[in-house]
Amino acid sequence: MSSLAEATALPELTTDDLQRYARHLILPEVGLEGQRKLKAARVLCVGTGGLGAPLALYLAAAGIGTLGLVDFDTVDLSNLQRQIIHATPDVGRLKVDSAANKLLALNPALHVVRHNTMLTSANALEIFRDYDVIADGTDNFQTRYLVNDACVLLGKPNAYGSIFRFEGQCTVFAAEDGPCYRCLYPEPPPPGLVPSCAEGGVLGILPGLVGVLQATEVIKLTLGIGAPLIGRLLLIDALSTRFRELKLRKNPDCPVCGTHPTVTELIDYNQFCGVAGAEESVREAAVKGGALPQQNGVNQIPVQELKRRREAGENPFVLDVREPWEYQIANLGGHLIPQGELAARTGELPRDQTIVVQCKSGGRSQNAAELLQARGFRVENLAGGITGWSNEIDPSVPKY
């Protein structure tokens, strides 16, 4: 297997390098030349959260010469349970700045490139073009498809990881002759069907485990050693401490990496995944006082509208479809029926008034509203959910 750095003139190691990487240098599979390959390598971490944190730290420690960081978010207190590159004093800081500080403290010779921006179809190719390996640590489907397609179009391997609750996945997509993300998942799931980690939770240690595996794949690809996870999907179950492996095959009919590709440029991934950019729409409507667009026939209302109705004494019926433990953390006083129990408990709901359905951020409540609407109820979805209420109306309502 050839390494990614063979076509590049390799930099020399300094005296400090020789001491810092001594344990690498005595490995025959790495040695002096291998460490020079690592120093020449340019790796992009898409996301500096749960997966990106251990991934970036270990790549910096290993001697990767240039590390790019893509993130537009700020550090939140709820991140610190798993995003170990950030610390309590970093709350409110840009994640790329917080992460860069820790990485440079670990390895001052590292060249860190900060991309403080949302990754989009307009900028992905330009950002990716300067890197040898892309490491996908994102947490939403639209960005995963975007990263995949950009990697395939540019011929860049994608060290992929994903996590949810107690389970994780790791593989290498878009390598030469290997499958891509679309070969495994040709179509995205319906919006809201798969809860995000913010809605479903995640064991804080799990992203450390998966992120380290991603870093391992990056190192192997860079050095040209071992057997990278190309055509193999590693499944991790942290609860049972079991690892399983599935074979992945390149799909000759894949619209991106197949023999006759139909996707030859980056597309609108929000549209592809059925995501309407609800958060931006909520903010715009709040500023302009306008209505939100319907989603699948369900009216969307911003949190400001719910506040107005309550203050006007209209007493809207609010249905909370989160789990009981979530309700204990924070609630708007709504009637609690968890989404999984809703179909069997519709008898508890009024048919003579409009029901405002609410969850944490608007995804689960949208699915619940569609179910109720199909059964003849008058429903509206609270866009932004209780998180939007905390952000826009009452900061004393805890976020989790």
Phi and psi in degrees as a GROMACS rama.xvg file:
@    title "Ramachandran Plot"
@    xaxis  label "Phi"
@    yaxis  label "Psi"
@TYPE xy
-85.6962  151.807  SER-2
-89.8318  164.272  SER-3
-77.2276  -15.3644  LEU-4
-99.083  2.73005  ALA-5
-64.1879  -32.4311  GLU-6
-83.8263  -0.382539  ALA-7
-109.657  140.469  THR-8
-63.7119  124.933  ALA-9
-84.6537  136.711  LEU-10
-73.5018  155.254  PRO-11
-79.675  155.472  GLU-12
-91.8105  138.495  LEU-13
-82.29  172.396  THR-14
-60.1048  -40.6362  THR-15
-63.3728  -39.5236  ASP-16
-59.2558  -44.1174  ASP-17
-61.3758  -36.1021  LEU-18
-76.9526  -44.0326  GLN-19
-62.1736  -40.5138  ARG-20
-104.652  26.6494  TYR-21
-56.7729  -37.7863  ALA-22
-72.4316  -22.7481  ARG-23
-75.5161  -42.0457  HIS-24
-64.2037  -26.7053  LEU-25
-86.2543  -3.28944  ILE-26
-83.4005  121.393  LEU-27
-57.3228  -32.2851  PRO-28
-73.2606  -15.9793  GLU-29
-109.909  -74.6998  VAL-30
63.2295  -169.189  GLY-31
-64.3161  -46.5516  LEU-32
-65.844  -40.1885  GLU-33
-63.4043  -41.1222  GLY-34
-65.8275  -32.7445  GLN-35
-67.6303  -34.8691  ARG-36
-63.8912  -41.9383  LYS-37
-62.9738  -39.9817  LEU-38
-65.9823  -31.1146  LYS-39
-81.2608  -15.3552  ALA-40
-74.1511  149.277  ALA-41
-124.914  116.643  ARG-42
-122.868  136.761  VAL-43
-108.876  123.914  LEU-44
-97.8851  114.836  CYS-45
-90.2202  99.6446  VAL-46
105.66  136.732  GLY-47
-122.486  40.2217  THR-48
-100.997  -134.92  GLY-49
-57.4716  -48.2411  GLY-50
-79.5019  -41.8959  LEU-51
-65.8464  -27.3051  GLY-52
-64.4799  -59.8614  ALA-53
-66.9142  -34.7487  PRO-54
-56.826  -52.688  LEU-55
-67.1133  -40.9485  ALA-56
-60.9441  -45.0292  LEU-57
-72.9243  -32.3555  TYR-58
-68.0689  -39.8417  LEU-59
-63.2353  -44.0195  ALA-60
-64.5558  -33.7852  ALA-61
-74.4843  -16.4111  ALA-62
104.416  15.2004  GLY-63
-57.4695  130.763  ILE-64
-73.2019  -42.7807  GLY-65
-128.1  127.129  THR-66
-124.644  117.58  LEU-67
-93.9608  142.734  GLY-68
-124.051  122.284  LEU-69
-110.373  117.497  VAL-70
-168.38  145.419  ASP-71
-123.033  7.59428  PHE-72
-92.3846  168.741  ASP-73
-112.35  159.442  THR-74
-73.7361  129.555  VAL-75
-115.286  152.161  ASP-76
-57.0693  -34.3251  LEU-77
-70.0186  -13.5455  SER-78
-72.9448  -28.0604  ASN-79
-71.7143  -11.6969  LEU-80
-67.533  -18.3998  GLN-81
-144.221  -22.8794  ARG-82
-91.1232  79.4172  GLN-83
-72.2952  -4.81751  ILE-84
-79.5847  -16.0347  ILE-85
-105.983  156.407  HIS-86
-132.141  170.005  ALA-87
-54.7437  -43.0451  THR-88
-64.6979  -12.3423  PRO-89
-85.8489  -7.30133  ASP-90
-55.8632  127.687  VAL-91
94.6149  -15.013  GLY-92
-81.2416  158.36  ARG-93
-62.4415  135.824  LEU-94
-62.8376  -36.6615  LYS-95
-65.2671  -34.13  VAL-96
-73.0738  -44.881  ASP-97
-60.0698  -46.4951  SER-98
-65.1849  -42.9917  ALA-99
-60.3643  -40.6265  ALA-100
-59.7999  -44.398  ASN-101
-68.6195  -38.993  LYS-102
-67.4652  -40.8126  LEU-103
-72.4508  -30.4518  LEU-104
-66.4332  -35.3565  ALA-105
-72.8628  -42.6507  LEU-106
-143.072  92.9032  ASN-107
-61.901  -19.4637  PRO-108
-81.1692  -9.4036  ALA-109
-67.7065  139.482  LEU-110
-98.9055  112.88  HIS-111
-103.257  128.448  VAL-112
-110.797  119.704  VAL-113
-96.9088  121.026  ARG-114
-110.547  85.0663  HIS-115
-83.1076  77.0177  ASN-116
-158.011  155.58  THR-117
-75.2583  132.842  MET-118
-73.5809  125.853  LEU-119
-135.055  171.796  THR-120
-63.3816  -23.5524  SER-121
-78.9408  -25.9296  ALA-122
-120.203  -9.00718  ASN-123
-61.3161  -47.7995  ALA-124
-62.8356  -40.3389  LEU-125
-64.7701  -41.7699  GLU-126
-69.8658  -46.3078  ILE-127
-66.2357  -30.0237  PHE-128
-56.4196  -29.7415  ARG-129
-89.2659  5.59656  ASP-130
-119.311  155.793  TYR-131
-87.7181  -40.6195  ASP-132
-132.045  139.96  VAL-133
-108.446  132.11  ILE-134
-114.615  113.363  ALA-135
-89.6208  109.029  ASP-136
-116.116  32.466  GLY-137
-84.6286  170.114  THR-138
-129.795  21.2472  ASP-139
-142.184  154.214  ASN-140
-69.6512  -38.8121  PHE-141
-62.7647  -37.9205  GLN-142
-73.9725  -33.5463  THR-143
-62.7884  -42.9389  ARG-144
-66.9794  -38.127  TYR-145
-62.0763  -48.6154  LEU-146
-60.0443  -44.9083  VAL-147
-58.7316  -51.4522  ASN-148
-64.6897  -39.2766  ASP-149
-64.7744  -39.5323  ALA-150
-63.8412  -43.7622  CYS-151
-63.9143  -46.0698  VAL-152
-63.1707  -31.7117  LEU-153
-97.935  -6.23108  LEU-154
70.4274  36.2707  GLY-155
-106.948  130.546  LYS-156
-68.989  146.351  PRO-157
-118.742  105.547  ASN-158
-80.033  102.961  ALA-159
-102.53  140.283  TYR-160
-143.355  151.101  GLY-161
-148.77  154.494  SER-162
-140.899  152.226  ILE-163
-163.863  122.592  PHE-164
56.232  -101.264  ARG-165
-115.681  8.86948  PHE-166
-122.471  146.39  GLU-167
-139.601  164.352  GLY-168
-134.99  148.578  GLN-169
-148.698  139.19  CYS-170
-164.645  179.657  THR-171
-119.813  115.891  VAL-172
-99.8971  161.557  PHE-173
62.7344  20.4005  ALA-174
-78.0096  162.9  ALA-175
-58.6361  125.618  GLU-176
69.2826  6.60336  ASP-177
-104.353  164.42  GLY-178
-72.6705  165.056  PRO-179
-115.702  178.258  CYS-180
-59.4382  -36.5227  TYR-181
-70.9443  -23.6217  ARG-182
-64.9167  -34.3493  CYS-183
-84.5706  -43.2679  LEU-184
-124.815  84.1941  TYR-185
-61.2672  -33.7452  PRO-186
-128.839  144.474  GLU-187
-72.9287  156.267  PRO-188
-70.284  160.178  PRO-189
-57.4437  143.448  PRO-190
-54.2625  132.277  PRO-191
85.607  -10.5353  GLY-192
-68.618  -42.2131  LEU-193
-101.598  113.438  VAL-194
-65.1423  148.521  PRO-195
-74.9716  170.11  SER-196
-62.0917  -30.2437  CYS-197
-65.6394  -28.2743  ALA-198
-95.0071  -39.0452  GLU-199
-96.8066  -16.1118  GLY-200
86.8395  164.058  GLY-201
-156.167  136.458  VAL-202
-64.0844  125.532  LEU-203
-59.1462  -28.006  GLY-204
-78.1665  -26.9486  ILE-205
-57.6807  -47.1279  LEU-206
-61.8885  -27.2305  PRO-207
-63.5695  -42.7402  GLY-208
-63.9076  -48.1891  LEU-209
-71.5501  -39.9344  VAL-210
-62.9616  -36.6492  GLY-211
-66.8008  -37.1564  VAL-212
-63.8109  -40.814  LEU-213
-60.6458  -43.7571  GLN-214
-61.0216  -38.8417  ALA-215
-61.2013  -42.2286  THR-216
-65.3985  -40.0757  GLU-217
-60.4186  -44.9678  VAL-218
-63.3208  -44.0686  ILE-219
-63.927  -41.8452  LYS-220
-62.7248  -40.3302  LEU-221
-68.1226  -40.2361  THR-222
-85.2705  -19.9006  LEU-223
73.0681  37.2344  GLY-224
-122.834  164.316  ILE-225
66.9859  -158.852  GLY-226
-125.183  92.1729  ALA-227
-61.3213  161.863  PRO-228
-79.2073  55.6099  LEU-229
-92.762  121.436  ILE-230
76.3456  13.2906  GLY-231
-136.487  128.727  ARG-232
-107.559  115.866  LEU-233
-89.7086  123.58  LEU-234
-106.616  128.817  LEU-235
-116.314  127.468  ILE-236
-115.37  103.203  ASP-237
-71.1721  -28.2602  ALA-238
-66.5474  -40.136  LEU-239
-100.935  -2.92844  SER-240
50.8826  55.4424  THR-241
-121.947  142.229  ARG-242
-119.623  130.452  PHE-243
-125.344  156.438  ARG-244
-129.039  131.122  GLU-245
-112.735  140.646  LEU-246
-79.2621  135.532  LYS-247
-115.292  137.723  LEU-248
-118.669  144.514  ARG-249
-66.3125  129.89  LYS-250
-88.5626  114.163  ASN-251
-61.8363  -20.483  PRO-252
-98.8384  10.7292  ASP-253
-58.9506  132.68  CYS-254
-69.0378  -12.0357  PRO-255
-110.327  -50.1655  VAL-256
-107.791  5.27816  CYS-257
-74.2175  -176.538  GLY-258
-71.3286  -26.3411  THR-259
-131.478  73.615  HIS-260
-64.3143  141.201  PRO-261
-105.969  -18.6487  THR-262
-98.8288  101.465  VAL-263
-112.957  3.80331  THR-264
-151.558  163.183  GLU-265
-68.7148  144.514  LEU-266
-114.993  -172.524  ILE-267
-86.0404  102.834  ASP-268
-80.0758  -25.1672  TYR-269
-62.6534  -44.3997  ASN-270
-66.019  -42.881  GLN-271
-59.4471  -38.0339  PHE-272
-93.2264  2.68507  CYS-273
72.2782  24.7484  GLY-274
-99.0348  126.58  VAL-275
-97.1313  10.7551  ALA-276
63.9095  47.8083  GLY-277
-60.3531  -38.3794  ALA-278
-63.2741  -43.9369  GLU-279
-66.1144  -36.5281  GLU-280
-65.9623  -38.3236  SER-281
-62.3395  -46.6551  VAL-282
-63.9916  -42.116  ARG-283
-64.2786  -42.046  GLU-284
-66.3849  -36.1163  ALA-285
-63.8446  -38.2544  ALA-286
-71.805  -43.6639  VAL-287
-88.225  -13.4786  LYS-288
73.4125  19.7817  GLY-289
-94.4079  175.774  GLY-290
-87.4626  155.201  ALA-291
-89.4984  150.859  LEU-292
-69.1182  148.653  PRO-293
-66.0462  153.882  GLN-294
-124.719  117.472  GLN-295
51.2402  39.7672  ASN-296
82.497  1.49941  GLY-297
-101.021  127.595  VAL-298
-65.8449  138.99  ASN-299
-109.202  133.595  GLN-300
-122.239  138.742  ILE-301
-74.0336  162.58  PRO-302
-63.6693  -28.0403  VAL-303
-62.46  -34.3005  GLN-304
-69.8512  -39.3879  GLU-305
-63.2196  -41.5023  LEU-306
-60.951  -43.2865  LYS-307
-61.554  -44.1019  ARG-308
-63.781  -40.8686  ARG-309
-65.3802  -43.261  ARG-310
-66.5874  -27.0032  GLU-311
-82.7523  -0.172984  ALA-312
79.095  17.9795  GLY-313
-76.3565  -19.5575  GLU-314
49.498  60.5647  ASN-315
-64.0373  148.423  PRO-316
-82.2698  114.085  PHE-317
-102.896  125.144  VAL-318
-106.464  120.387  LEU-319
-99.6132  117.91  ASP-320
-105.924  20.0645  VAL-321
-79.6138  -176.142  ARG-322
-87.0171  157.094  GLU-323
-56.142  -36.9692  PRO-324
-67.1468  -30.9346  TRP-325
-69.8099  -39.9072  GLU-326
-61.243  -35.4192  TYR-327
-66.9684  -32.6948  GLN-328
-71.0444  -47.2938  ILE-329
-159.474  140.969  ALA-330
-155.074  162.168  ASN-331
-104.063  14.8234  LEU-332
81.361  14.4477  GLY-333
-77.8727  169.655  GLY-334
-78.046  122.81  HIS-335
-90.9678  118.906  LEU-336
-138.438  107.553  ILE-337
-54.2952  146.116  PRO-338
-53.6195  -40.291  GLN-339
-66.8127  -17.8603  GLY-340
-103.492  -3.50932  GLU-341
-63.1177  -43.3448  LEU-342
-58.6676  -30.6097  ALA-343
-92.6181  -3.61488  ALA-344
-125.914  23.2939  ARG-345
-65.7802  -17.0374  THR-346
-64.928  -15.5874  GLY-347
-82.0213  -6.29105  GLU-348
-103.365  146.559  LEU-349
-77.9706  145.101  PRO-350
-105.306  -1.71241  ARG-351
-103.039  8.23027  ASP-352
-149.102  161.785  GLN-353
-74.8836  136.069  THR-354
-100.914  126.033  ILE-355
-95.0436  113.049  VAL-356
-93.1161  135.581  VAL-357
-137.947  141.637  GLN-358
-135.835  -147.535  CYS-359
-76.3096  -48.2684  LYS-360
-134.124  -3.39261  SER-361
117.608  -9.06726  GLY-362
-78.9491  -54.882  GLY-363
-63.2994  -37.9316  ARG-364
-66.8619  -30.6483  SER-365
-64.4272  -45.1086  GLN-366
-62.9409  -41.3103  ASN-367
-64.9549  -40.0476  ALA-368
-64.4475  -39.2344  ALA-369
-64.219  -40.0236  GLU-370
-62.7142  -46.5708  LEU-371
-67.2106  -38.1632  LEU-372
-63.2928  -38.5401  GLN-373
-65.5952  -21.1998  ALA-374
-98.9973  12.0638  ARG-375
94.5114  5.28929  GLY-376
-82.4001  151.532  PHE-377
-88.8855  119.727  ARG-378
-135.128  156.188  VAL-379
-138.381  149.626  GLU-380
-103.505  131.059  ASN-381
-80.7219  99.9074  LEU-382
-66.0314  131.743  ALA-383
92.4908  -22.1361  GLY-384
59.1812  -155.979  GLY-385
-69.8014  -25.3421  ILE-386
-65.627  -42.9375  THR-387
-62.8927  -37.4919  GLY-388
-62.9655  -42.6939  TRP-389
-65.4955  -40.4668  SER-390
-71.5924  -39.4043  ASN-391
-104.442  -25.4373  GLU-392
-115.364  -56.2293  ILE-393
-138.67  96.4198  ASP-394
-62.9846  -14.9581  PRO-395
-74.4463  -14.8252  SER-396
-72.372  119.011  VAL-397
-60.9545  143.186  PRO-398
-104.287  147.458  LYS-399
